[in-house]
Amino acid sequence: RNWILVTVALNNGELIRLYKKKFWLMNEMKLEAIEEAQYTTWKRRASEVDDQELDSMKAKRKTKSYFKQFMELIGLDKTLDHFTYELIKVNRQIGTKKHHHYKACKVFVIFNHEKSQRACLEAMCVGIIPALLDWEGQIDDKYLMDGNLLHIKEAPEPSDMIYENLDIGLYRQFIEQIISWAAVFVLLMVTYFTVVACFDNDQPDLGAIMISLWNGVLPEINRVLVQTFESHHTWSDVEDSFLTKTVACRWFTSTLILYIVALSDPTQFLGVYYIQQIQKVLLADALTNPIIRVCDVSGNLKRYILAPIAGTDARAKALNEGTDWLLAERYTDLAKTILMSLFYSAILPTGYWYSALACFISFWVDKFCILRLFRQKPPSGDKLVRITRTTIAVIILIHCVITAHFYYGWPYDELCPTKQLVNVTGSSFTPADIGVTSPVVWKEDCQQNSEDLLPPTGKEKWFPSDHQTDLVKFYNAVSVAVLVYVCVVYFGQNGVLSVYSLFYYRHKPVGDHTDILFDTVESGEGYIPQFQVAGLHHAVMCVTCVPPAPDTPAEAEFDYYLLNWTASKEDEDENGEAMIVELSNEEQVEIYHAANVYFDDQLEGLSADHKNKSLLARAKQYIKNEQTVIRGSYAKSITGRAEIAKRRNSKEKARSASDVQEAEMVENPQLEKPSP
């Protein structure tokens, strides 16, 4: 066999989401309880409560004031009564869902040889439409499964998966996107009217602050929409959805609002007041958001105010975790700064310096936040980078088009030369009538802007020279060239390939395959269905554990080193400092069982056939390399991590001293062949 691990995921997303809430509630109860016995008592009470006591708890909740009920709802007044009541409701819902028979929705296969993976993809990849319609003629009959044509593609990274959302179909995701974009549109309208009100009342400083404020508020609202309302299959899709919505919000807020305001009176484009507005917005964006990030108000509130008054040590440690963040938010901030400087570069060339200052400050602030304040993120793919490249290309296109319009409307005085007599005071007169003998140029009101996508290339009567005509022609030509390039290279190619892949998809490998076997990679990670719980330092598995033989305790069908976390325990040394101690195999297995839905008390009593085949996902490992297990377990252990850090530091010291021989002597072969 060429595959290492085969994982069959079921459409049990509702059950997993209920268990996600249950584990969160139990963890919150544990953090709030003073003693373990108290936590155990409340947990048992939540599982054994009857209808009469539940009705009593409902009545007790209604006697509380509306303010206290609201504080409990938003999580600012956490009580064990509240958590117990919610846990009872979740347990009852699980009691209903656990009897459902769930079906397979996705299958993940990890090959031992990369060459075998590519051979499978090249032989069995088809378009999604032939797979849905079972067009059997697309591939060889031997690759059909019971007469069905499978839709096979390269899987995302294991750490990128959101297993509780795999049951969500395309139709529901489409509806969620429509609702999310409608909410974003409403927010943009509110932003527009608040910012315009500031400028209309001659408050440019307040308007600039409002723009910076909305640039900080809108991403947080988008974060809530994307992470709580929308249902994505991978974290990369979450980042992509957040990126597109936040880019649209920040482009509109920082750039388009000022431009729309000026269109009502084009003569203000070159006015000192309007230029100062742009400068203040650029400066506010360069300083306000970085200052807010480095202050980390929410993180400092948890660390220095809430943590010292926490009731338990576990709660204090949970409050001292790093601040959550999204990588896409940093990309949108960069795209917003670049767009605004390029958009107004024709009338404000110094905007490039403001943009450079903003990028410089953001670099050092983000570096500090990532190393000191932010929570560590799991590995992600390069999709965000590719989307950002497309975004930058669109920004350059917008720059060329808008610059052509700025040069076309120059000098924005709404006056054009004319040879006709101009009626100014109600009567017509000649220069001689008012004592003027030198040549006079009469001017009349005229419109100096174009409503077309690209302005006309001919010479207009308000152009002072032919150089302005040449500039407009040049930027029109560049705009057309960039437009063709962006449409063909970025959108056209992707669009054509996307439509083509619906019918005739073929896998295209990148580079040559490697000869490294997966079972020799000590840090290899498998597709083990699990979910993250806020407040827990590790994920919770939702995978079947089948007894390997009669009269033996239930155990996983895969090695635990394939997980992206390792069972460990905190303790204190002789000096009272925190440390992580090694655990025995029995202690590790106990932790792994406690972190698996399969061993939950509510699932006891179910038939073995239902529990093992149609309730939870199943992950089975077919190739087990004992040396890899040893190396993988050792590399994730306390001693192994210390050894890896020691080797890395030794290599850096040797490299800085240019002493290759010393580096070879420092190498410790224990990591390669550790003692059992």
KOLZAPA-40909 format. One record per residue (C-alpha): x, y, z. Coordinates in steps of 0.25 Angstrom, whole numbers, plus 5000, padded with zeros to 4 digits. Example, Ala and Ser with C-alpha at 12.3 -4.5 7.8 and 13.67 -1.06 7.14 Angstrom:
<sites>
504949825031;505549965029;
</sites>
This chain:
<sites>
500050005000;500550144997;499650225006;499950255021;498650305026;497150295021;496150385028;494650375025;493950505030;492450505032;491350605030;491250625045;491550765046;490350805055;490750695065;492250745065;491750895067;490950845079;492150775085;492950895082;492050985090;491950875101;493450865103;493551015104;492451015114;493150905122;494450985121;493851115126;493251045138;494550985141;495251115140;494151185149;494051075159;494951085172;495150935174;495150815165;494050755174;493150875172;493350865156;493050715157;491850735165;491250845155;491650755143;490850635149;489750725152;489650775138;489650635133;488550575143;487650695143;486150665141;485050745134;484550805147;485950855151;486150915137;484850985138;485251035152;486551095146;485751165135;484851225145;486051275154;486751335141;485451415138;485551475152;486851545149;486851685144;486951715130;488351775131;488851655138;488251565127;488951645117;490251645124;490151485125;489751485110;491051565106;491851485115;492251595125;491551525137;491951385137;491251295147;491251145149;489751155149;489751215135;490851115130;490050995136;488751045129;489451055116;490050925117;488750855120;488150905107;489450865099;489350725105;487950705101;488250745087;489350645087;488450545092;487550565080;488750575069;489550455074;488450355069;488550405055;489250325044;490250415037;490850395024;492250415018;492450555011;493950555009;495150455009;496550495012;497750415007;499250435011;500150365002;501550315006;502150354993;501950484986;502050414973;500850324976;500050444980;500250514967;499950384959;498650374966;498250524963;498650514949;497850384947;496650424954;496450574954;495250614947;494350744946;493250764957;492150754947;492550624941;492650574956;491250624960;490650564947;491450434947;492050444933;492750314934;493450334921;494350434927;495350334933;495650184932;494550094937;495550034948;495550174955;494050174957;493550144971;492350054970;492050124957;492150264962;493150364957;493850424969;494250574970;495750574974;496650684977;497850724985;497550744999;497850865008;498850855019;498250785031;498450905040;497650985030;496350895031;495050935039;494450795040;493150845047;492750925034;493050805024;491550775024;491150925019;490850925004;491051024993;489651074993;489751115008;491051175006;490551254995;489351315003;490351345014;491151425005;490051505000;489551535014;490951575018;491151665006;489851735009;490251765023;491551815018;490851905008;489951965020;491251995028;491852065016;490652155015;490752185030;492152215028;491952305016;490952395023;491652415036;492952445029;492252545019;491552615031;492952645037;493452705024;492152785021;492252845035;493652895032;494252795042;495452735033;496152685045;494952615051;494652555037;496152495036;495952435050;494652375046;495252315034;496352255043;495352205053;494452135042;495652075037;495952005050;494451975053;494051915040;495051805040;494651765054;493151755049;493651675037;494451585046;493151555053;492351535041;493451435034;493751355047;492351345053;491251355042;491951305030;492351155029;493651125022;494350985020;495751045022;496351155030;496951205017;495551225012;495251305024;496451395022;496051415007;494651455010;495151545021;496251605011;495251635000;494151705009;495251785017;495951835004;494551884999;494251955012;495652015014;495752054999;494352125000;494652185013;496052245011;495952274996;494652274989;493852365000;494852484998;494752464983;493252464983;493152584992;494052664982;493252624970;492152714975;493052834973;494252794964;494952934966;495352884980;496252774975;497452864975;496952954987;497852954999;496652915007;496452784999;497952754999;498052765014;496852675015;497652565008;498952595015;498252585029;497552445025;498852395020;499552435033;498452385042;498452255035;500052245037;499952275052;498552235057;498452095054;499852055058;499752125071;498452045074;499151915070;500351935079;499451985091;498751855090;497551905099;496851775100;498051695102;498551785113;497251785119;497251635121;498651625125;498751745135;497351765140;496451635138;497651535141;498051585155;496551575159;496251445153;495651335163;496551225158;498051205153;497451135140;496651265137;497851355139;498651275130;497551275119;497451425120;498951435118;498951375104;499351455092;498351545084;497651475073;497851535059;497751505044;498851515034;497851565024;497651695032;499051735030;498951715015;497751805014;498451915022;499651905013;498651905000;497852025006;499152115008;499652084994;498352114988;498152244994;499552294991;499452244976;498052294975;498452444978;499852444973;499552534962;499052644971;499852604983;501252544980;501652554994;500652444997;501752344993;502552395006;501352375015;501152245009;502552205011;502452255026;501252175028;501852045022;503152075031;502352095044;501451975041;502651885038;503251905052;501951905059;501551775053;502851715056;502751755071;501251705071;501551575065;502751545074;502151605087;500651615086;499951535076;499551385077;500351295068;499551255056;499551115049;500251105035;499551155023;499651145008;500051244998;498651284994;498651415001;499951454995;499351424981;498051504984;498951624989;499751614976;498451634968;497951744977;499251824975;499051804960;497651864961;498251974969;499252014958;498052004948;497252104956;498452194958;498652204943;497152224940;496952334951;498252404947;497752414933;496552484938;497252574947;498152624936;496952634927;496252724936;497452814940;497452924945;496052904950;495553044950;494253014942;494653134932;494953114917;495453224907;494353274898;494353384887;492853424890;492453534898;492153494912;490953544920;491453574934;490653684940;489453674931;489953754919;490953724909;492253804906;493553804899;494953824906;495053964900;493754004907;494353984920;495754044916;496553914914;497453924901;498353794904;497953664898;496853604907;496453454908;494953444911;494553314919;493253244922;492753134931;493052994926;493052854930;494552804931;494252654935;493852534927;492852434931;493552324922;494452214927;495552284920;495552434916;495552474902;496952484896;496752614887;497152754891;496152824899;495952974899;496452984914;497752914911;498853024913;499852944904;500052814896;500752754907;499452734915;498952664902;500152574902;500052534916;498552494915;498852414903;500052344910;499252304922;498052264914;499052164906;499652114919;498252094925;497852014913;499151934913;498951904928;497551874927;497751774916;498951714925;498151704937;496851644930;497751544923;498751504933;498051514946;496551504943;496451454929;497351334931;496751294945;495351314939;495551234927;496351124935;495251124945;494151104935;494951004928;495250924941;493750914943;493750814932;495250774929;496050784941;497450734941;498450734952;499750814949;500850784958;501850894962;503350844961;503850704962;503450614973;504350584984;504750444989;504550475004;503550375010;502450425019;502650315029;504150375031;503650515034;503650535049;502850655048;501750595039;500350635042;499150555038;497650585035;497050555049;495650625050;495750715062;495250855066;495850975074;495151025087;495451165092;496151155105;496751015102;498251005098;497950875090;496950835080;495850735083;495750615074;494450555068;494950425063;494550285065;495450195073;495250045070;495749935079;496949865072;496549735078;495549675087;495649705102;496549815100;496349965103;495850055092;497050125085;497250205073;497550145059;498650245057;499950285064;499750415073;500950475067;500150505055;499350615063;499750755063;499850765078;500550675089;499950635102;500750705114;500550755128;501050875135;501750875149;502650965157;504150935160;504850955173;504951105171;503451115168;503551145153;502651085143;503150965135;502650845127;502850705132;502950575124;501750485124;501650335124;500950265113;499750235122;499650385125;499750425111;498650335107;497750385118;497950525113;497650485098;496450405102;495950525110;496150615098;495250525089;493750535087;493750375085;493950355100;492850455105;491950405115;490750435106;491150345096;491150225105;490150125103;490050135087;490250015079;491649985075;491249985060;490650115061;491750185069;492850135061;492250145047;491250255046;491450355057;492850405056;493950415046;494950305045;496450315042;497250195040;498750185038;499250075029;500750095030;501450105043;502950125044;503450105058;504650195056;503750305051;502850285063;504050295072;504650415065;503350485064;502950465079;504450505083;504350635075;503050675081;503550635095;504150735105;505550675103;505450675088;504950815087;506150865096;507050785088;506550845075;506650985081;508050955086;508550905072;507951025065;508651125074;509951045073;509851055058;509551205058;510751225067;511651145058;511151215045;511351345051;512751305055;512951245041;513451115048;512950995040;513750895048;513150945061;511750935055;511950785052;512450755066;511250825072;510350735064;509650635073;509250505066;508250475078;507050535070;507250445058;507350315066;506850345080;506850235091;505550165093;
</sites>
